[in-house]
Amino acid sequence: MPMQISVGPPLLTINNSGTFMVTDLAGEITADSEQGVFANDTRFVSYYSISANGRPWIRRTSSTTTYYSARIYLTNSQISTVDGEVEAGTLALIITRSVGDGVHEDLDIRNFGMKPARFNLEVALRSDFADIFEVKSHRFVRRGKTETEWHKERQELRTSYTNHDFSRSFICRAISETLASYANGRITFDVTLPPGGEWHACNEFVLVENARLRTPVRSCFDKADETPFDSLQRDWLSKATSLTSGNEDIYRLYRQSVDDTGALRLHDHDSTHDLWVPAAGVPWFVTLFGRDSLLVGLQNMIVNPGFALGALKKLAEFQAAEVDDWRDAEPGKIPHEIRFGELAHFHLIPHTPYYGTADATPLYLIVLHEAWKWLGDDSLLRDYRDVALRCLEWIDRYGDLDGDGFQEYQTRSKQGYENMGWKDSGDACVYPDGTPVKQPKALCELQGYVFDAWMRMAEVFEALGEQQRASMLRNKAADLKARFEERFWCEDIGYYAFMLDPGKQPVRTVASNAGHLLWSGIASREHAAWVVKRLFEPDMWSGWGIRTLSARNPSYNPFSYQLGSVWPHDNGIIALGVKRYGFAGEAARITRDISEAASYFVSYRLPELYGGIQRYPGTFPVQYSAANVPQAWAAGSVFHLLQAILGLQADAPNCRLNIDPRLPRWIPDLRLSGLTVGHAKVDLRVWQEAGITRWKAEVTQGELRVQEKQWQPWLED
């Protein structure tokens, strides 16, 4: 029997809405690390250790028990006391933590020794109130004033930070039958345990943001009642489309992904009971992102449209209304990212919000159309018509920098991003010789997104009775498609150019971006076949998924962020694209890669990215060291993969669901229950019979016609 390998970060991460806690596996927060207790982009606890008479505890085991809770089992090393020695391994300390606004911590000790044990349990705490950007970069600047007070009567440690009108405080409330004391940065409990005796105490971490208090919503573990957060998560799970399958990897990956997506919900940004936005990922992206929220909305259409609706509403509220060079904003542009920490408060960074993304604006239009196709609600189009018109105006006026009909980007901000596509790391865009491409850059997928957005909005304006505008958009899309083929197709490499460089010359770098052209439908059928073939050559296909960059490029590094790594969401989009052009086998191949990679990660929780190393017997996926886990669009990738396998296309305005299922041999069956299309619900069962894919749809609510129809590229329907 082969050895089971579990891959995951050497950390415990728990989160709930805007609060999260990251510790080492022993439950401690190491000094000078990226660990801590965070909320709204501020680190409230930068150091935590627990000891007995100054001696460290020894970890037996630890794990997260839910997305918001963790449990750590510890035992003692030998402790010297005035009453004699406490032998190693005779005491058991269990730390149970839960996040919900603040953090609740249970400390439970039991004496398994034959002698009484009396010692000091010491909890050391420090707060640096660092901004999340400082934590990530390990570059700190002391600005304000920090003070610490111990209130004996309230059994409360309060550390406060003030910098002009920006203030944050961390409060630790010690709850125990015996009074705790505080000295030398440590809260000390006097513990006396007879043989077999038990001792219990709690610490409550309260996080204060100016006048707002984040108080723990959960109590002791053995007395915990359901909180509003539990109710919201249970409601999300009950409304999400459920899946069963004979393939264990697919089933478990789907279940974990649904749970993770709900766990990343930012409750502070909830608009109504069914309009939500997710945090992009923990720990670095616990905030609203434009591109991420929109793509997660797209991924979750087959699960629940609430994230798409929430993204449309929340991002419309931040749509830019004026030119602001510092924030890379122009009228009509959809934001990239908003932050709430000290650096943003004093405008030391442009994230208030920052608009340095070239793709969120066309993606907004794509999500608006897709939400309408799944919901069939024409009022959605009327409500966001003006927002959509401003997006279209931005594409024409600001997205095309030089008026040549292609989308380019170039920052004007002193802290602006070098790269503004989904591959937004500073080194992501390279020539075939590995040297960086300078701005302005016309990424290939930006042209595809705009083409797709124009085609979709043509359909939207037809539904709104604006035929002239619809015809204009279709004509613009057809012209873009023709010019794109002329300028971006590189016959010598049999592939689309990664981008056009500042001199408008095609960059002949082989990267995964061309796979997004298949999803958008801009690629010609002939050239799409070449792209699919190229994506599965050994330098691009790792066996764990398609790499972001060819292994033949001199800058290739499988352990880098975007120069040869594998991103699950990227593969999900590519799978949709290859299925659109009729390559069902290749879509299944990508699905198998990602689902089998997921089986190696703890709890089937896909990280943001992992190494693009070549797969062969005895290997396993290697997680990127700073990857966000959980991460919203990584979790959502399986939803796109399943949509590709089943060929699902909603047409709720016409009460139809189009499907084109092609099950590979390794998936014997799939069943989606409670799939919502408009006002209808359907249970869809797909199975294999003598190598042939069969399907049956049972409409359990409303009216819906389910029919088999292949997805087509635009302008070929």
C-alpha angles and dihedrals in degrees: 000000000000119000114257113236122201117196122197144124118287089242142090111231123183126173145174123182108311097348126082140162127209121189138158118266091271090059094251129126110230119221117249092018137113091253127107148098111297139184130170093353096309126110107224098178119037099168134030129167133162126204144163114232087339093307119121122241119239120233118236097177141323141187145162108261096192132358089271102038141056136185127206124193114204137172133198132261114218110300125203113213137167086257094054136267125334103212118235115263097021096104126063120202119190118191116195119185134183131184122216114142088314128018128262118201127192120200114196123177129183128187111223092172128104092238134062115264125211120178145132117265105208127196113191117200135180132178125202098170089215121175114250090244090056092049092052094046095039088227113125131185120193108224113151139031127276125201132179127203133180116209106199096190093051093037087228134142113203124187115183133191124196130181109169105293094351114091135167131176135190118206123190114192115197113210115190141132088245125051117260124217133210131218138138092014094304135112106216128202120194104224123194117179129177117208107295090011125144131211130191135189137159135216119202117200112206117189118205122199107186100295097349120097120202100202121181112264093198129073132200115331096243092047099040117140125194112281128207088259091056090050092051092050092047090049090050092051093047093052097042119100107260126220135204126182141164087233106087095200093055093044096049094042091052093048093049092046093053089050093047094048091054091044091057093056112129102223092188088067098045109132099188136341090284104033114082143155126209130224106248092232148318129288106004104029107043093142143070115299125182103213094036096048091049095048091046088051089054093047093050097052090101090047105039130327094220094100092052092049091047092050092050092051100040096044091048087059089059098041106136118255101184145024112274114169094191090060097032088239129156129172111284097016120137114228127252103205142348127205134190106192131110095276092054092043091058093038092244087136125035096234097114074116112324118210101198097133126103097191107047093080097057089038089057089060091047091052092047091055094043092050089052091050091053097040102033090213111145091189087070089064093047093047093053100032094107092045089052092049090053090050091052091049091051091052091054100039106032107012090062101058099183102028096246093126096255129104117248134168135212128166123235095184124099087227096034124138121264091213123037104180123088088280092067103157113119094247100041099104114068140160120240088267090057098251117133122263113231128220140307096057130178104204116205095230092054088064090050094049092051091047090051092045092052092049092048093046090051087061090046094052090047088057089050091052095250099128097162092056090046092053091048091054093048091051091049090050093050090050092049091050092053094046091044092056090049097049105030105038111095110199093188093063098028091234143092118267116260088229144318112267126222090281090052091248118143115255103222095205116138107229137149092256091090088066088067088061088067091052091051092047096230096119120095116245092245095050093041089062089054091050092051091049091049094048090060097050112113096257092059104029112066099179088246091067140298115311123236091233136022115265087226092067112101090230093054115131118164091205096050125103099253108349100091105336124123120247116194095210091051089054091048091056091046090050090055089049098051090047090052089060093047101263098131094157092056092048088054090048091057090046091054092049094053097040093049090047088052090056089068095053120086110271090355087282107156114217124223089263142340138200120294094224117149115264119233133142112304097023129109134188117280116218118229105251097234098036120141111246116213098028123177104223092039088056090045094052092087090058090058091045091054092045087055094048091050097036092227118185119167122213100176094160086066096035092246138129116196118204135181105180121187113171117198118225093259093060106064095181146348130199124190113193125195096012105173123217113170108310092337132091124203137186109215120197120188125180144159123252119181089337093309123113113237128185142188129190124201115192105212098178135023127349123308136153114213114200138169112248132152119236112245134202114254118275089025098074 
